[in-house]
Amino acid sequence: METMADRFFPNDMLNYIPEATVIASSLPESGDSLTRLLHLPYKSVCEILKKTALVIKDAVVRETWTKSGKRVQDYSLYTGALGTALLLFKAYQVTNNKGDLALSSEIIKACDSASRGSKNVTFICGRSGVCALGAVVAKQAGDEQLLDYYLTEFKQIRLPTDLPYELLYGRAGFLWSCSFVNKYVGEGTVSSATMREVITDIMKAGRKLGKGRCPLMYEWHGKKYWGAAHGLAGIVHVLMDMELTPEEQEDVKSVLRYMIRGRFPSGNYPSSEGSDSDRLVHWCHGAPGLALTLAKASQVFGDKDLRQAAVDAAEVVWNRGLLKRVGICHGISGNTYVFLALYRLTGNAEFLYKAKAFACFLQDRAKRLIAEGFMHGGDRPYSLFEGIGGMAYLFLDMIEPAQAGFPAYDL
């Protein structure tokens, strides 16, 4: 039987090394390569991470695009070619390399063809992600005609009546695309009427299933999930970017308080309603996804209790979040974003150090641990959400921590 320790590496890194100490001191003579990395100033670490990220980016393009003869089978952001396009766009934002922007656009065009007629409508797994990212990249490239094309395509997406409500495959995932377009193309590009209709559906269904105990509740494949990918945390995370009525805002706050009350004694969160299994410390299930949502809620509502709950969840991630997996969805790369979010929220340098520590662990050990079979490189090892594509994205995000955000989750 699997024990908790089978899921993660023990975290032996120092709890905190103040940046001033790092800059003033010389590198420790003794100690392993990870310890030496941790004693480098933040900026120096970021230079190393950036170099690694750009090498990985080229490998990801080679493996997911060039080798396939530039044909797309999986177009999704999660495990497919759109994830490569988003990584290229991130690289362009960091290095201003126009070649990356052009290649991102080329890959999105192939995803556009591959996703035509798809029943999936979300940002991470569906058609709206292709059109939304296509529009944003076209705008960045100054291609008005292409921008209009993708926006027209986006506005033609219709949500199936039997669509679930969660982030990966459901209504919340479509709403996130709307927010993304409005943020990066321009407010009002997707009308508030379009979004209001979806919000109303989400609230109505959630209240119906919530029936008193928790104001909102949703089911996906027969389970009432709590996490970011398929459950409550992800749905309310998206709702907090919307124009909500005071009553709806109150429901969102009450959902989060309900979940905080339902924490395990360890501080971790159940993956679904009624589950007593305290094993998963992932973005998709458990404390990391909740930490990101609570940090955002604390900012939106100015609530100290929600802020404290986010800090408490981050502590679980520090202790149990060095997973034996590399990815963003359920790996160390995704868990690192918890500390970046808390740093953005609090300005506390200790959270930035913890993000640096997790990133340094990946920089120093991921390649070797994956090669030796001690760490899972993902079923799609070059993908954004499961593989090293996500690690490269994180490394690029570390460069401007005040702007860093979990891809396809934080706006």
C-alpha positions in Angstrom: 0.0 0.0 0.0 1.2 3.5 -0.9 2.3 5.7 2.0 2.2 9.5 1.9 6.0 9.6 1.7 5.8 7.6 -1.6 4.2 10.7 -3.2 6.8 13.4 -2.3 10.5 14.0 -1.5 11.3 15.1 2.0 11.9 18.9 2.0 15.3 19.3 3.6 15.9 22.8 2.3 16.4 25.7 4.7 13.1 27.4 5.6 14.4 30.8 4.7 17.6 32.5 3.6 17.2 36.2 3.5 18.3 37.8 0.2 20.5 40.3 2.0 22.4 37.4 3.7 22.8 35.7 0.3 24.2 38.8 -1.4 26.5 39.6 1.5 27.9 36.0 1.9 30.1 34.0 -0.3 28.9 30.7 -1.6 29.2 27.8 0.9 32.3 25.8 0.1 30.8 22.6 1.3 27.3 21.4 0.6 25.7 19.9 -2.5 24.8 21.7 -5.7 21.2 22.5 -4.5 22.5 24.2 -1.4 24.9 26.3 -3.5 22.0 27.3 -5.8 19.9 28.4 -2.9 22.7 30.6 -1.7 22.8 32.5 -5.0 21.0 35.8 -5.2 17.5 35.6 -6.7 18.5 37.4 -9.9 21.4 35.0 -10.5 19.1 32.1 -10.0 16.7 33.5 -12.6 19.4 33.8 -15.2 20.2 30.1 -14.8 16.4 29.2 -14.9 15.9 31.4 -18.0 18.8 29.5 -19.9 17.3 26.2 -18.9 13.8 27.3 -19.9 14.8 28.3 -23.4 16.7 25.0 -24.0 13.6 23.1 -22.8 11.3 25.3 -25.0 13.3 24.3 -28.1 13.1 20.6 -27.1 9.3 21.0 -26.6 8.9 22.5 -30.0 11.0 19.8 -31.6 9.1 16.9 -29.9 5.6 18.3 -30.1 5.6 20.1 -33.4 8.6 19.5 -35.7 8.8 15.7 -35.3 5.1 15.3 -36.0 5.6 17.0 -39.4 3.8 20.1 -38.0 0.5 18.1 -37.7 -1.7 18.3 -34.7 -3.5 15.4 -33.1 -4.0 16.7 -29.6 -4.7 20.4 -29.9 -5.4 21.0 -26.2 -3.5 23.4 -23.9 -3.4 20.6 -21.3 -1.3 18.0 -23.1 -1.2 19.1 -26.7 0.1 21.6 -29.2 -1.7 24.7 -27.8 0.4 24.2 -24.6 3.5 24.6 -26.8 2.0 27.7 -28.4 1.4 29.2 -24.9 5.0 28.4 -23.8 6.3 30.1 -27.0 4.2 33.2 -26.2 5.5 33.3 -22.7 9.1 33.0 -24.1 8.3 35.9 -26.4 7.1 38.0 -23.5 10.4 37.4 -21.7 12.9 37.6 -24.5 11.0 39.6 -27.2 12.1 37.0 -29.8 9.7 37.6 -32.7 10.5 34.1 -34.0 8.8 32.6 -31.0 5.7 34.8 -31.5 5.5 33.8 -35.2 5.9 30.1 -34.4 3.2 30.4 -31.6 0.8 31.8 -34.2 1.7 29.1 -36.7 1.0 26.3 -34.2 -2.3 28.0 -33.1 -3.4 28.0 -36.8 -2.9 24.2 -36.9 -4.8 23.9 -33.6 -7.6 25.9 -35.1 -8.0 23.4 -37.9 -7.7 20.4 -35.5 -10.3 21.8 -33.1 -13.0 22.7 -35.6 -16.3 21.0 -34.7 -14.9 20.0 -31.3 -17.5 19.5 -28.5 -14.9 20.7 -26.0 -15.3 24.5 -25.3 -12.9 25.3 -22.5 -9.6 27.2 -22.4 -7.5 24.3 -21.1 -9.1 21.5 -23.1 -11.2 23.0 -25.8 -12.0 25.3 -28.7 -12.3 28.5 -26.8 -8.7 28.2 -25.7 -7.5 28.0 -29.3 -9.6 31.1 -30.3 -8.7 33.1 -27.2 -5.0 32.5 -27.4 -5.1 33.0 -31.2 -6.7 36.4 -30.7 -4.2 37.5 -28.1 -1.2 36.4 -30.1 -2.6 38.1 -33.3 -3.1 41.3 -31.3 0.4 41.1 -30.0 1.7 40.6 -33.6 -0.4 43.5 -34.9 -2.4 41.3 -37.3 -5.8 42.9 -37.3 -7.3 40.5 -39.8 -6.3 37.4 -37.9 -7.5 39.0 -34.6 -10.9 39.6 -36.1 -11.0 36.0 -37.4 -10.3 34.5 -34.0 -12.8 36.8 -32.2 -15.5 35.9 -34.8 -14.7 32.2 -34.3 -14.8 32.7 -30.5 -18.2 34.3 -30.6 -19.6 31.5 -32.6 -18.9 28.9 -29.8 -22.1 27.5 -28.4 -22.2 25.7 -25.0 -23.8 22.3 -25.1 -26.8 22.0 -22.7 -25.3 19.0 -20.9 -22.0 20.8 -20.3 -20.6 20.3 -16.7 -19.6 23.3 -14.6 -15.9 22.7 -13.7 -12.8 24.3 -15.1 -11.2 21.7 -17.4 -14.2 20.6 -19.4 -17.1 22.8 -18.2 -18.7 26.2 -18.1 -16.1 27.7 -15.7 -13.5 26.8 -18.3 -15.3 28.7 -21.0 -15.8 31.7 -18.7 -12.1 31.8 -18.1 -11.5 32.2 -21.8 -13.9 35.2 -21.8 -11.8 36.8 -19.0 -8.6 36.1 -20.8 -9.8 37.7 -24.0 -11.1 40.8 -22.2 -7.9 41.2 -20.3 -5.5 40.9 -23.2 -7.5 42.1 -26.2 -9.7 44.7 -24.5 -12.5 45.1 -21.9 -15.9 44.4 -23.4 -14.5 42.3 -26.3 -16.7 39.5 -24.9 -19.9 41.1 -23.8 -21.0 41.1 -20.2 -24.3 39.7 -21.4 -22.6 36.6 -22.8 -20.8 36.0 -19.5 -23.8 36.8 -17.4 -25.8 34.0 -19.0 -23.1 31.5 -18.1 -22.7 32.9 -14.6 -26.4 32.5 -14.0 -26.4 28.9 -15.1 -23.4 28.1 -12.8 -25.0 29.8 -9.8 -28.4 28.2 -10.4 -27.0 24.7 -10.7 -24.7 25.1 -7.7 -27.5 26.4 -5.4 -29.7 23.5 -6.5 -27.2 20.9 -5.6 -25.8 22.8 -2.5 -29.2 22.7 -0.7 -28.3 24.4 2.5 -25.1 22.8 3.7 -22.8 24.5 1.3 -24.4 27.3 -0.8 -22.9 26.0 -4.0 -22.1 22.4 -5.0 -21.3 20.7 -8.3 -20.8 17.2 -9.6 -18.4 15.9 -12.1 -18.6 12.2 -13.0 -20.7 11.4 -10.0 -18.3 13.1 -7.5 -18.6 16.4 -5.7 -15.0 17.6 -6.2 -13.4 20.4 -4.2 -10.2 21.0 -6.2 -9.2 23.5 -8.9 -9.4 21.2 -12.0 -12.9 19.7 -11.5 -14.4 21.2 -8.4 -15.5 24.1 -6.2 -12.1 25.8 -5.9 -11.7 26.2 -9.7 -15.3 27.3 -10.2 -15.3 30.0 -7.6 -11.8 31.1 -8.7 -13.2 31.9 -12.1 -16.4 33.5 -10.7 -14.2 36.0 -8.7 -13.2 37.6 -12.0 -16.8 38.2 -12.9 -19.3 41.0 -12.0 -21.2 39.3 -9.3 -24.3 40.4 -7.4 -23.7 41.0 -3.6 -25.7 37.7 -3.0 -23.4 35.8 -5.4 -20.3 37.2 -3.8 -21.7 36.1 -0.4 -22.2 32.6 -1.8 -18.6 32.5 -3.0 -17.3 33.5 0.4 -19.5 31.0 2.2 -18.2 28.2 -0.1 -14.6 29.0 0.9 -15.5 29.2 4.6 -17.2 25.8 4.3 -14.1 24.3 2.7 -11.8 25.8 5.3 -14.0 24.2 8.0 -13.7 20.9 6.2 -9.9 20.8 6.1 -8.0 17.8 7.4 -6.1 18.2 10.7 -3.0 18.3 8.6 -4.2 21.5 6.9 -4.7 19.7 3.5 -8.0 19.6 1.7 -10.2 16.6 0.7 -10.3 16.0 -3.1 -14.1 15.6 -2.9 -17.1 15.9 -0.6 -16.9 13.3 2.1 -13.5 11.9 1.2 -11.3 11.0 4.1 -8.1 10.4 2.0 -5.4 13.0 2.9 -3.0 12.1 0.1 -3.1 14.6 -2.7 -1.2 17.8 -2.6 -1.7 18.9 -6.2 -3.1 21.9 -8.0 -5.9 19.7 -9.3 -6.8 18.2 -5.9 -5.7 19.4 -2.5 -4.0 22.4 -0.8 -2.2 24.0 -3.8 -5.3 24.7 -5.8 -7.1 25.9 -2.7 -4.2 28.1 -1.7 -4.3 29.9 -5.1 -8.1 30.4 -4.8 -7.9 31.6 -1.2 -5.1 34.0 -2.0 -7.2 35.5 -4.8 -10.3 35.6 -2.5 -8.4 37.4 0.1 -7.5 40.1 -2.4 -10.9 40.3 -3.9 -12.8 40.5 -0.6 -10.1 42.0 1.6 -10.6 39.2 4.1 -7.9 38.4 6.7 -9.3 35.0 7.5 -9.2 33.9 3.9 -5.6 35.3 3.7 -4.6 33.2 6.8 -6.2 30.1 5.2 -4.1 30.7 2.1 -0.9 31.0 4.2 -1.9 27.8 6.1 -2.4 25.9 2.8 1.0 27.1 1.5 2.6 25.6 4.6 1.2 22.2 3.6 2.7 22.7 0.1 6.1 23.5 1.6 6.1 20.4 3.7 4.5 17.9 1.3 4.6 19.6 -2.1 8.0 18.4 -3.5 6.1 15.8 -5.4 7.7 13.0 -7.3 6.2 14.5 -10.5 7.4 17.4 -12.6 4.2 18.9 -14.1 2.0 21.9 -13.4 -1.3 20.0 -12.8 0.1 17.5 -10.3 3.8 18.2 -9.8 6.4 20.5 -8.3 6.1 23.1 -11.1 2.5 23.8 -10.3 3.0 23.8 -6.5 5.7 26.5 -6.9 3.0 28.9 -8.0 1.5 28.8 -4.5 4.5 30.6 -3.1 4.5 33.1 -6.0 0.8 33.8 -5.4 1.4 34.4 -1.7 4.4 36.6 -2.4 2.2 38.7 -4.8 -0.5 38.9 -2.1 1.7 39.7 1.0 4.9 41.0 -0.4 6.6 38.8 2.2 10.1 37.8 0.9 9.9 34.4 2.6 7.3 33.3 0.0 9.6 34.4 -2.8 12.4 32.4 -1.3 10.2 29.3 -1.1 9.3 29.7 -4.8 13.0 30.0 -5.5 13.7 26.9 -3.4 11.2 24.7 -5.3 12.4 26.1 -8.6 16.1 25.4 -7.6 15.1 21.8 -6.6 13.7 21.3 -10.2 16.7 23.0 -11.8 19.2 20.9 -9.8 17.5 17.5 -9.8 14.5 17.1 -12.1 16.4 15.9 -15.2 18.4 13.3 -13.2 15.5 12.1 -11.1 13.3 11.6 -14.2 16.1 9.8 -16.0 16.7 7.5 -13.0 13.0 6.8 -12.6 12.6 8.4 -9.2 10.4 11.2 -10.6 7.5 11.0 -13.1 8.1 13.1 -16.2 4.4 12.9 -17.2 2.5 10.6 -19.6 3.1 13.4 -22.2 6.6 14.4 -21.1 6.9 17.6 -23.2 3.4 18.9 -22.5 2.5 22.1 -20.6 0.3 20.6 -17.8 2.0 17.2 -17.3 5.6 17.5 -18.5 8.7 19.7 -18.7 6.8 22.3 -20.8 5.2 23.4 -17.6 8.6 23.5 -15.8 10.0 25.8 -18.6 6.9 28.0 -18.2 7.4 28.3 -14.5 11.1 29.1 -14.9 10.2 32.0 -17.3 7.6 33.2 -14.8 10.1 33.4 -12.0 11.9 36.3 -13.7 9.0 38.8 -12.9 7.5 37.2 -9.8 5.1 40.2 -9.3 3.5 39.3 -12.6 3.7 35.5 -12.4 0.5 33.5 -12.5 -0.5 29.8 -12.8 -1.1 29.4 -16.6 -4.8 29.2 -17.5 -5.8 29.8 -13.9 -4.5 33.1 -12.7 -5.3 36.0 -15.0 
